[in-house]
């Protein structure tokens, strides 16, 4: 009974042992196959890197000079080929002259072409379907013009060398149901004679590095082996104690083998992971765009990437082994030595310093240092240095442009104002005298327009150069704008000295300027102001110098004028209002009101006129009669008129959207009308608001004819082509001519309120009004009478067949919100 039990037990144990041996065999075969493939992939990748673009460009002279050595040491290697990025064969080397490499004879494999399209950056493998016993190893060269190196490997030869050593009583077949290779101990059966041995024990599908797959099958070497495995337990039953000992020993060995196999697998995985990590860090180090280097404990440079060489202008071979201080300027050695010491102590530091390039120019660098710690011990210092020279130069250039005039390289208005405030504040504390000179060149516009802007610019540069030679250190000369300059004198002892300087300036300007073989004569008007009088703010000093300069202009130019105090207070108020007007444009302190224009007979609304209102934050409502003439004098009427035009078009679009399809009339300044780009401003305003062109009317006065009736007629005709009508406003108050009614392509004439005020009492005014109405109607024009305030005026004009009326009798000017609510 015991023998029978021992027989059954040992039979089961023998079978289990056999299966464990097969499993161990397959595990080790898998490891060996993967290791063999990984090794060959690393070899093909090194081969591709080694033979980079410089050699590949001349395959006849220098490609793979040692390829025959590879064929001798690796008999499984049948051919090596070079392809371009499109899969075109560039060169092919075979192991023997007899080997024709059928893989590459015809068109490249479809599988091979597909992988090339992916531009895979690492080495990979390919198993041709038509050649199952052949494996292709492919690796990119890594150059800018990507090529590929491909090796043809005989799997039968390779696997025979790598797997036969593992076999004892087992056979190992490769290729699945149609194996191309059967391996047995000290023997190999090629594909042509291979047949599956029996019995079959285990099948395993394994993936290889690079993408290839293999199917392995394990078999007993012969049926006698299985028979021996059955007979052996019976013998063991007879010698029970001996068999028990041997069984325990076998189980221990199997366990030891399996443990060893597992440990080997883990070790190989760890080595692979460590290798991959090292390659990543090596790539980061070598190809980092910033300089990366390391220092030892003594501060000597032990490693540096290529970017360091670019930054310093020196080959790395020249700096390796040297102390980092040899690259520094003397003033930077001590601070960076301190930083190096702090980094060795475990701190991460950042600093900006300068380094002289080998060619002599100075580079600005941002440096970051960190301790190099290995297993808890500081081994040295890592450093990353970034070249920020261009950024610092751009920053300095932007700072310069923000404070200087780029033409003359003098301080600009903003910088002058800043220095004036600072100097004025100090002068108030110390009681020092402070003098400002405001210089405006006489006749510069004529020179600029007549000789061209390049000549005008060169003249300004020459003027700036002459003025700079007259001022003393500590004083400021600035170009304010155009042909205006300012001098801030903080070192001037007396007012007489300021006058003497003004005379010197006028004298140096009187000398001819030689520009492009042209002799140019120019003069200047100078205004002088001093802080000895009551001046509360720095900008008041500048305003007073500006007023004095204007007085010098009025006195005939080419002279200087000292600020006269109370006599110029009215003008000073105008200057303040001019300043406030500029602020109002930026802060949107303006609003449009609309006054209805009604039918003389029915009283229904036929249109509205846009009228501007200024809501001053301190002074309240300022009359247009005050700021409009000022804006025309200063040129501010241009941006103001552009705003009125844009806002009126937007409001007119809102009226149309609300069902009030009435035209909106906008007053146009003669300066705005004659300015280049006026038609474009009108067109953009209409398009931006989405307004029909016939919903906008423009009102102009006779002053638009100052440049000639032909030019005005041409502009009005162009507006007419756009669908915009033009009315002649304030007719009869200026230098009116009846020919204007005949020649100008207008559609409406507006009678000024001066004729309407006493139309019922003054028969002369009544006769003029009647005459204008009659002539206008004869010419096909519409007549509008302004300033209607009484019922009697309305009735009189109705009897004279006036078409449209406008005035307080019907409605006062109102904001858009009120107009939208107004009933027709």
Protein Blocks (a to p, Z undefined) as FASTA:
>chain_A
ZZmmmmmmmmmmmmmmmmmmmmmmmmmmmmmmmmmmmmmmmmmmmmmmmmgfklmmmmml
mgokllmmmmmmmmmlmbdcdddfkopafbdcdfbfklnolmlmmccdfklmmmmmnopa
bdcddddfklmmbccddddehiabdcdddddddfklmmmmmmmmmpckbccdehijmccb
dcdehiacdfklgccddddfbdcddddehiiacddddddfbfklmmmmmmmmmmmmmmmm
lmmmmmmmmmmmmmmmmmmmmmmmmmmmmmmmmmmmmmmmmmmmmmpmbdcddddfkopa
fbdcfklmmmnopafklmgopafklmpcfklmmmmmmmmmmmmnopacddddddddfkop
acddddddddddeehiafbdcdddddfklmmmmmmmmmmmmmccfklopacfklmmmmmm
mmmmmmmmnopacdddddddehklmmmmmnojklmmmmmmmmmmmmmmmpcehiacddfb
hjbccdddfkbfbfklmmmmmmmmmmmmmpccdeehiacddddddddddfkbccfbfklm
mmmmmmmmmmmmmnngaiacddehjmlmmmmmmmmmmmmmmmmmmnopaccdddddddfk
lopafbdcdddddddfklopadfklmmmmmmmnopmmmmmmmmmmmmmmmmmmmmmnopa
cdddddddfklmmpghklmmmmmmmmmnopafklpccdddfklmmnojklmmmmmmmmmm
nopacddehihjlmcdfklmmmpccfbdcddfklmmmmmmmmmlmmmmmmmmmmmmmnop
acddehiabfklmmmmmmnopabdcdjkloccddfklmmmpcZZ
